[in-house]
Amino acid sequence: MFFNIHICLIGLIVLMSISIMLSVIWMYYIYYNMSIIVEWEILSISSNKIVMIMLFDWMSLSFMSFVLMISSLVIFYSSEYMHGDKSIDRFIILVLMFVLSMMLLIISPNLISILLGWDGLGLVSYLLVIYYQNVKSYNAGMLTALSNRIGDVALLMAIAWMLNYGSWNYIYYLNDFFNKTIEMKIIGSLIILAAMTKSAQIPFSAWLPAAMAAPTPVSALVHSSTLVTAGVYLLIRFNDLIMACGISNFMLLMGCLTMFMAGVGANFEFDLKKIIALSTLSQLGLMMSILSMGMPDLAFFHLLTHALFKALLFMCAGVVIHKMMNSQDIRYMGGLIKHMPLTAVCFHVSNLALCGMPFLAGFYSKDLILEMVCMSNGNVFSFLLYFLSTGLTVCYTLRLIYYSMIGDYNSWSFHPLSDEDWVMSKSMIVLVLMAVIGGSVISWMILSCPLIICLPWYFKLLTLNVSLVGGYMGYEISKLSIGFNLYSLKFNQLSSYMGSMWFMPYLSTSWGLIFYPLYIGRSMFECIDQGWSEEFGCEGLKSTLSYDAHIIQFWQNNDLKIYLISFVIWFILLMFLIIL
């Protein structure tokens, strides 16, 4: 076990050192507005060359530094969380492969190398989701892998359509995005489909809460800065294409609906990790919707700040689950602030940053996004969904805090609740500092020109009022939901619909819309692949040849009379043919 902790400590030092170095280079690049494209010739055969192209600008360098920082803390955190696991070395290797795939995706301006990182994320995420080998993990892993395969196919088709331009380096064709050719519209639609599957937008949202079957350190990495943010990052790079192709209104609708659906579903959920997963889904909807309004820098700003407090939130949840003997039901928690004060402080800081508490990390990006929404020319429906989702975020956050930290202690008396795991606590303390100061530092770096947004007082106070109303509703729902669940059949029906993400998990599995396609596919497989094609193909040919060989073998194994009769018959036929 000492060896495993030693390896995790080395990983922490190496990855954190690279992250700090990239942070310094990022500041230099953004100050001088620099971008560097590196071409590495991997192989050359005659006139054919295999070239790897890497794009280094302030966006890729900053994102890589954040991913490496969070992954280093997650690996260090895992040394204590996965203490009893005999195959922790395999777990660390999978996490490093996951980070490497994300690095490849971030620095690639080429669709082929993007596909390598994209598929690497999908494959390693499947391996991590099924890490705990049971039926639930297997089902969740299959749902995750198959949902992401839709996006992989869309990216492959986009690569095929990029052949119209002679190269897969999309960065060379940014000026051609505004020509609105049919090829560019098709490529833009396929890129949006790929990003929607990876970032779990409606109707591909079911896999995100299901992926909670993975270990909690994986969830902290996946839901903060790697897998689910890959689609958002891809759309940030292709934002000019999306705005030029006229698909932005569809993206705005899907992002707002995803944000609203996840916010409502989290208020009916009692699984601690699923509540945090639904909050991730809500924030992804916010990023996708603000992207569709033509503000990629603002979406990237929220992507970075969200990575800080969401990784911290999952780490705190992991400590709570660890101490509650792997129980994730918040109804069996309560009063944890008395037993785990350090974890409770970190948990509250991350939740307040998620709600947009002033001067924490989430405030600088969320408040700016909502003010830009107030200034935009969007319709009333999207405007209402934005602010309703903001209120719902505060609502489910206060509900989660009440159930787990503040309410009555509902667990067994012999639970060993304490903050004695200092390895996990050190990782959380670093992220607490980043969640407090990270938003302001990133805003000073990215938003170089100070701007003043002048809005009417009712728009300025709208975010604060919505948050206060949402917090009050979350507190009241926390006290009343038990009675509703017991005595109201209609509330149970509503809870079943809202809490199951509008029945999307049922529609995404064999119980839903894909039952008949799967049934037809199985029938065709049994009738054609294992039926007629086998009869007239390999199996039929094999049986015919086997029968003939058996007859010939029978002749060969008998006496001379068979050969004499055969010789006479062939001789007569030959003479008959000669005479004719």
Steps between C-alpha positions, in 0.01 A plus 500: 500500500794731571619442145162607359497819709856569384397462133199730553724760667741490204203541263380799702841671486558435128153600379480802729843619381393473136175681587686790662738523204207508255331767712803728469521439122124564471534840668785589266299394193186688596699813584667508158200344315715219361413173329744232385432210264753215522527242221671176597584265214450156654570288191598554138476229232590620149279802443248407774536665838318448829504835681373575850385861537471663844341836576629694800309815588372649824183291488665159456781576746264626771266203460792256514634663816160469671456136391847406625452681830167330572624158385809525723281573802261220401786248479629610842146480638458150355793363700286527813154453350599177319695380804362146507511443124749235394523630142556870572795499256263411217266778616778762495611387152142534371474850645830600336380358165182703543699819560727425204198459269367836620837665435500364145152637439584844641810571290368356172389729215456190283184290493693172476703563816188640667331166425790314664458697821120488471494120465762465771273688741207277406692174538674586829178644645331164429783317677476733799120481525514118513793509745276361775400177329129453561181506295422866573846614391480286186165646398619854571819438302310368199263798506798738524697331222211460255375856553848634428533280192232709332727801533798300380312405182401865447864603533604233249242631254629855554850372418363351177333829405821692573653317200323763289762747624811290449609493864368414846661803662184699565698796633609582143138539387366732771460780244298267279246435776305813412450398137209281617562226245300180527815309598566734790139478620518121500835504684359746755193283561715189551736681738201621705360145514836367622527772765142443619565131564829561684357786709174307564249747360139400439423233370835341601490595868430159653860380507636778722328402830550132410877558480495557878563126532869586460718564809457848648853624405413419138176696534698797635721492192237410238235752609732792555749538219527200268233280340183708522681825419657356182186575298483858629869553420451364146212740441708790635758423231228469232292793625539703179365207298199460730408867485543505122291190432186622677472209745541720806127525579473121522803489730349773719175305537675173585738666745223685685281188517791292630576763762137512615450122495814434706406769752151356549627141517760583767224626731336155495817293532633346823825347375787733598715436193206518260399841637851629428493331157173675417653830609783430253239436232333831584830691470576327169163621370597851611830480310337363183228765504741789548712352219198509271470873570847562355704542820771229494740683734228530763415129466869414539521726806213312665657170391815578699326630811255209495789254491635636828193485721351187342816295563494624859132410534560142385799463732290611797226259396760223479614566858138493622427174313826353630408578859135393460615148408421546128147630560401770250142569611480851647196400709732288716737791560446822692690695762835419338622854564549405867701186426691606185552878528787528248316298236184701570686829447640378167157367402333833579762703312459287187119514522501877545735536204257288298213729599698811397569639847667842457878494473530121473608330176153439357384858557734661248387280212133430583410859586668624184317238291160596646566869445596433138176302464311805626673709232447248218216496247383148587138404541301496825498120522879468515516798739257332741684166478831669586372661818278208603801272472705742711234489770484120479878480546477683832190294585660157468824625656323618818302177504822298477666702777193465724471124455870416532660765721248695706194282565454234765748214515322201344773238480614230741680604813812291441611669178865619531446858380810721511742707292803282568581412136757772446598385152148570372473817708821647353366453147174672596675793670694581180178501299326715766764767448452477123120512535531820705760692298490318164205689350646842559848402376362343180276801436799735535695291251233426239292818515784744447279803430288606799139546393201641683162344423223752553159339556174618660486434872239224465730311262800556728310363799328221307782247551516571873123481542473175303780347709337605828161361393667177383684462832181553699313248283782246547482539877121459504507201264757335728258518795183407311611241245482207744132567568430544132667171416290314755154645449473638149459262207506787252826625647644151462402496133650847451813395687533189284482710183721790609747292698563260212610780264168496313525118453814546291688202649206276402493645149876451464501131594324185386178597682442805283505607139779263398311183599348446154819587306688252719226239452503548120880488498502174696240345265699603192818366659342164572322478162768634266841490669443173680240370252496539122846653466644207696302249291616644169836616628773351712299247697314367193822473300670329792221242542490428122875455477501287816234271353687466170825434682324235708376324183846511338655373820249215500606405148866516589457278803338211298652229274618498140153452351412866566803621308439258210135606467599868516770446240258322263237775537751778434649307204156452340420871544832599353455276196149633450629856501779411254254337258272806512 
